[in-house]
Every structure is written in C-alpha cells, then in structure tokens.
Amino acid sequence: MTAVLAGACVEWGASPLALVDVMPRRAAEAMIRNAAVPELGAKPAPGRPLPEPVSESAPDLLRTLLRRRRWRRRSQEGAVARVAMSWFDMEDWLKALITLMADARFRRAVPAGVKAELREAAALVAHRSQRAAWADSLTAMLDDEPLIVVDPRTRRAYSLTMSGVGDNGQLHILRADRLIGDPGRGLLAGDRPARSWVAAATDGDPHLGPTDPAVRAFRLFDGRGAYVHPEGIPADIAPVDGTRVLAVHPPNGTYGLGAGRVFTRMAPALRLERILEPAEAETWLSRVAPAVEDDLMAQGEDGPPGPARSRPCRTSVFAGRPFAPAIRTSSAFHRVTTRSRPGHDPHPGFRG
C-alpha cells in the first residue's frame, strides 16, 4: 500500500525528490527478497508450487517458510514475513520506482552506487519480472549525454545531446527527425519521418501498430563497428574516447517499429548542437571502425540475411516482438517489430 500511495502521489503532481532516499532502496530490497523465495519455499515444501502473487495467499507462503527448522524461533518471524511479502508486493514497488525514474530530476538525484545496487537486484528477477527489466534500463538512462553522428558516405558529422531516450528504436526516430533535411544546409538527404512517428517518440500516443510503423531511415553502427540493435538502449552504444558515436549506413530494406517509445511519462530530448566543420568531422570519421555488417539487412532487400551473431545489447529488456513474421519474397524482405511491454502496454509506469 505504501508503494501504491507513493506512486499515485507523484502521478498527481507531487515532487518525487522526497523519495530519493527511500524508494530505490525499498525496491532493491523487495527484489532481493523476492529472488530468494523460490529456493526458500522449495526446501520445506518440495514439489509444492509457490502461490500466485496475490495478497490472499500471503499467510500460506508465510507458514511454508516458517516450516524451515532454522526459522522456527519467534525472533526470526519478522524477517521471514518480510521475505514472504516480497513475493506479493515487489511489483508494486517496481511500478512506483518506474514512475519516479521517468523523472529526470529523480534520476539525477539517485546516487550512482544506489543505481548499481538496483541493477544487481534487478538482474536476480528480471527473467520473470518485466518491470524489473525496465527498472534496470531506467538506472542506465543517459541524461545530458553528448552524441556524435557521422555519415561515412558524405563525410559529414554532427554533435548532439540526448536525455531520457528509452531505447534505440526511439533514438532512430528522433535522430532522423533532427538530421534529415536539406543537404545544401549540411543535413542528411532522405525522407523525414512522419509527424505521427515523431509524436509517438515524444509526447503523443506511442502506439503505431502494424499499419503505420515508423520505418527507420538508416542502419546504425557504433564507433567500434558493432551494429546498434533497435531493441537495445543508448547506454549500450560503446564510447570512443569517452564519447558515444553513431555511424549511419543505408537501411538496405524496410524495418518498421510498431511503437514510438517505451516510457510514456519520460520526456525525451535529442538536441542538434552543431554541424561539425569538415576538419573536425574527418577527425571523428578517422576514429570510427569499419562497420561489421552482419545484421538482418546487411545484404539488402534481395540478398540473404547475414549470419546470426550474439547481440551485445540487452534484448531481454525490449525484445523485438513481430506484428507479422519476417516475410521473404523475390523482391523484398520486410520486418515490422515492436518492443515488449507489460500487458501489451508500451508505456510502463505506475498504472497497470
């Protein structure tokens, strides 16, 4: 109930900063305790499934855990009760944490050490809690982060600053909106993203669906040559000399995104600071490794996809979910994906 009330108050306009010293630690504690329940519950009741995580089952789970011989002392009942309750209230703590972490002021106020604790705790339960996986991504969110984008074909480069961008699919849309324009003014040639796509990536309805997916304008590679998966997050982009770098390459086909963003309440920002002078652009281009083009669209629409490789990004957090299976025809290779979401809702937060 405490977590529910805290999240609701923030959604109603209260400042989240009063909870900086409490909410992250309570959420981390709930995840750590929750991770211990399956093992602890299996020993006194082998073969008996754990109860569903609904409050009516709490007394049964508590009795099961108290059957362990070393926990039968009355002085330990309080600790056992807290472990048992984590099976039922962890998701409430995570809902509230996600709501708070969507606020840039709150993210900046959470100490780096506490974020590290949250990531460690989330790793224990993310395989069975999508909200824990989202909480992990939010702790890695980049704010006021410099970004260099280079185009090896035109030898142009751009300096940008990004904040609150939830995943690389959203970054695809925003980057295309900022950089595609009149080549005579130093921008990149191409079709600008539809306004509905940009709205879905910023402050509009994030749903785009299979009939109007946001089609990416380029494939992206990081400064070390690795493919940047749309399902990953910006923190996965490897820095070069301390700065994250993206190299744009032709799309080689149609790859659509069915949702513009994952976190509805998180306001993203991608600001074009300046177009780099030719000499500075060449300096950055010289630091960028050749692209290792082993992605799905490496061979173009008519060629076979490249060999499967392990993905460096956290695809378990925002796994690509196809609206339709990949379809190979004689003339096209089309793929439409959207990122997983709680209850098919692409904007996790307190509600739900």
Buried (B, 14 or more C-beta within 10 A) or exposed (E): EEBBEBBBBBBEEEEBBEBBEEBBBBBBBBBBBBBBBEEBBBEBBEEEEBBEBEEEBBEBBBEBBBEBEEBEEEEEBEEBBEBBBBBBBBBBBBBBBBBBBBBBEBBEBBEEEBBEBBBBBBBBBBEEBBBBBBBBBBBBBBBEBBBBBBBBEBEBBBBBBBBBBBBBBBBBBBBBBBBBBEEEEBBBEBEBBBEBBBBBBBEBBBBBBEEBBBBBBBBBBBBBBBBBBBBBBBBBBBEBEEBBBBBBBEBBBBBBBBBBBBBBBBEBBBEBEEBBEEEBBBEBBEBBBEBBBBBBBBBEBEEEBBEEEEBBBBBBBBBBBEBEEEEEEEEEBBBBBBBBBBEEBBBBBBBE
